[in-house]
Amino acid sequence: MKGWRTLFPNAWYISVREYRSRVRTRSFVIGTVLLAVIAFAATQLPVLIDFSMSTSQTRVVVVIQASAIPPDSEDLLDAQLNGASTGVDAHKAFVLSWFPAADVGPIQKDLEAGRYDAFLVIDRDAATGDLSFDLRTDIPQDGVAVKTITNAVGSLEIEDRLVRAGTSTAALRAPFSFNVAPVSATSAGTKNISSEVSTTLLSTGLIVLIFMAIITYGVWVAMSVAEEKGSRVMELMLNATTPLQMLAGKVIGNGAAGLSQYAIILAAVVGGLLAQGPIHKAVLGTDAGAAFGGLDPAVLGAFVILFVFGFLLYSLLYAALGSLVSRQEDVQSATSPLMMLIMVGYFMSVFGLQSIDDAWVKIASFVPFFSPYLMLARVSSGHVALWEFGLAVLLLAATTIVALFVAARIYSAGVLLYGQRVSLRQVFRAARVSR
């Protein structure tokens, strides 16, 4: 308890030193700026895809030689080729130019000159009465464009047959009475597949954020400890501070530097998502803003709480394991058991998203080493009660406090271990006699 009462201000001084030494390095500044630029650019991929699709157009000229075709043929064929796309022709995958019965000679010349990509002639078979289609193009017959045109004219033929039979596609698709209700009055209600997909993507994204932060910045802490131990600076600092103070300062300082970098990257992501709409409108003339489906204040608050405690818990363990080696090159091997534990929690959460209400998911979400992942998945999916979240946070916080004192003893014992292969028994024996 004495070490706890005297944790500050020494821990604060150490954390400030660690933070400044980390963020002032050229690699940190360049890496942060580069990652922020990449993150912002990644959010604009939908705009780039839409732009590439808009500039890749198939120009089709349609000549109607048939005596009569369905009155909505132009709209039907356009909808089949371009889907639900709206806006001017410059933003459609297929640009259609319609001509009534005409001399195909000039059009054939335009086709040969490259002014059109395809020439579609619609006529009617005198024997069967069905529409017939003649497509002239140099586009590969097994390509997407020709297959799309084939499917589109097939729909037009079906529409023509329906009209001649006294009905139409619109009549067949007229709305009818259909009601979906839950099994009982106490049921939560019917599910929305788009909402579930959005929630799953959100949960996965938040879990990946925690996973990457713990690994990346936890290794920072371990590398910093190994560096000072290798240079014998740690022994000098322990003459003026306690292991608890030094450990807390290194975790807070390196953690704050890592979280600062993460905050800048996340800000770039959010800024990029918010800028999607204006950029899309400026480039393509239509709005297409990003949706933040499922990201409400409750989920965001739970993410911050679980993120902080999960990061602190694993960073303390990284620092303790980093003190057991004398070279930075040995950090990876020393922290490999911890990496395995992190990977287990991550994969459990990924598989748990597919069965979020299973008993094993609920039980594992209270285990402190796994709760930053699994409890977050349950919260973002809306499958957790408030008391369950509170209990998981209390267990995680209590484990973090215990880890602080255990890691401090291992940390102080690790200073004495140089140039030897450290076993688990040596760690516990040294920790029992450390101050």
Sequence and secondary structure as in RCSB ss.txt:
>XXXX:A:sequence
MKGWRTLFPNAWYISVREYRSRVRTRSFVIGTVLLAVIAFAATQLPVLIDFSMSTSQTRVVVVIQASAIPPDSED
LLDAQLNGASTGVDAHKAFVLSWFPAADVGPIQKDLEAGRYDAFLVIDRDAATGDLSFDLRTDIPQDGVAVKTIT
NAVGSLEIEDRLVRAGTSTAALRAPFSFNVAPVSATSAGTKNISSEVSTTLLSTGLIVLIFMAIITYGVWVAMSV
AEEKGSRVMELMLNATTPLQMLAGKVIGNGAAGLSQYAIILAAVVGGLLAQGPIHKAVLGTDAGAAFGGLDPAVL
GAFVILFVFGFLLYSLLYAALGSLVSRQEDVQSATSPLMMLIMVGYFMSVFGLQSIDDAWVKIASFVPFFSPYLM
LARVSSGHVALWEFGLAVLLLAATTIVALFVAARIYSAGVLLYGQRVSLRQVFRAARVSR
>XXXX:A:secstr
 HHHHT TTHHHHHHHHHHHHHHTSHHHHHHHHHHHHHHHHHHTHHHHHHHHHHHS EEEEEEE SS   TTHHH
HHHHHHHTT  S GGGSSEEEEEE S  HHHHHHHHHTTS SEEEEEEE TTT  EEEEEEE S TTSHHHHHHH
HHHHHHHHHHHHHHTT  HHHHT         SSTTS     HHHHHHHHHHHHHHHHHHHHHHHHHHHHHHHHH
HHHHHTTHHHHHHTTS HHHHHHHHHHHHHHHHHHHHHHHHHHHHHHHHHHHHHHHHHHSS      TT  HHHH
HHHHHHHHHHHHHHHHHHHHHHTT SSGGGHHHHTHHHHHHHHHHHHHHHHHGGGTTSHHHHHHTTSTTTHHHHH
HHHHHTT   HHHHHHHHHHHHHHHHHHHHHHHHHHHHHTT  SS   HHHHHHHHHH  
